Amino acid sequence: MSTKPAFQTTLHPENSVETKTYKLVESLKEFMPIENDRNRLGYGLFKYLNGEGDAPEVLLQSAKIRFEGIEYSDLAKKLSDGLKDIK
């Protein structure tokens, strides 16, 4: 029986929007313990920056991100402020 090779991921440059967006979400990992939630949120925020997705306030609810130790409005504000720096 043979197996397929592992999926190759492409790393983006340090100054790209993708990298900055995912780093923003990773900087708040103390409030979001599940890695998959952080990845899903990073992708959603990246889509938002490209004009295709929802704002952080909506995305936190629609993506069903589990967070703890912070209020919903405070986390949404931190994300919105961080996105202003990326734009």
N, C-alpha and C positions, 0 to 999 in steps of 0.2 A: 504494500500500500504506500502510495506517495502522498506527500503533503505539498501544499502550495507555499511559496516563499512568503515571508511576512510583508505586510503592506508597507511601502516606503513613504515616509512622510517628508514633506518639503518644509524646511525651515525658512521663515521669512526674514528679511533684513531687520536689524534692531530698530531702525527708524520708521518701519512700516506701520500703517494703521492697525493691521491685524495684531502685530506683536504688542503694540501699546495698549490695545483694547484688552487682550488677554492678561497682560501684566496688571492692568487696573483691577480686573476681577480677582486675580491671584493676591493682590495686596489686601483684599478684604476677606481672605480665606478663613480668618478667625470667626467670622460670622456665618460662613457657609461651609459646613464640614464635609459635604459630599462633593467629590471631585467632578463627577458627571454633571451636577448642577452648575458648577462653576464653568465648565466647558460649554454647556448649553446657554448659559447667560452671556458668556463671551461672544459666542456666535451670534446671538440675538442682538447684542449691542453693536457688533460689527455691521450687521445688516441695517441697523438703525442709522449708523453713520453714513451708510451708502444710500440712504433714502428709501429703503425697502422694508424696514421693520418698525416696531412700536417703540415708543419712548420708554425709558427705564421704569417709570411708574406703572405702566401697563404691562410691560414685559415681566416684571417680578410676579405678577399675579397670573398671567396667561401661561408662562412657562412652568408654573408651580415650583418655584425655587424654594427650597427649605432653608430658612435662616434662623439664627438664634442669637440671643444676647444683644439685639438691637431692634429698634422699632422699624416698621415698614417704611415710614416716611423718612426716617434718618438714613436708612440704607439707600433709598431712592435718591435722596439729596446728594449723598456721597458719590453715587454713580453719575448723576447729572453733572456735578462739579468736575469730576474726573474727565468726563467726555468733553467738556468745554476746553480743557487743556489739550486734548488730543486734536480737536478740530483746528 
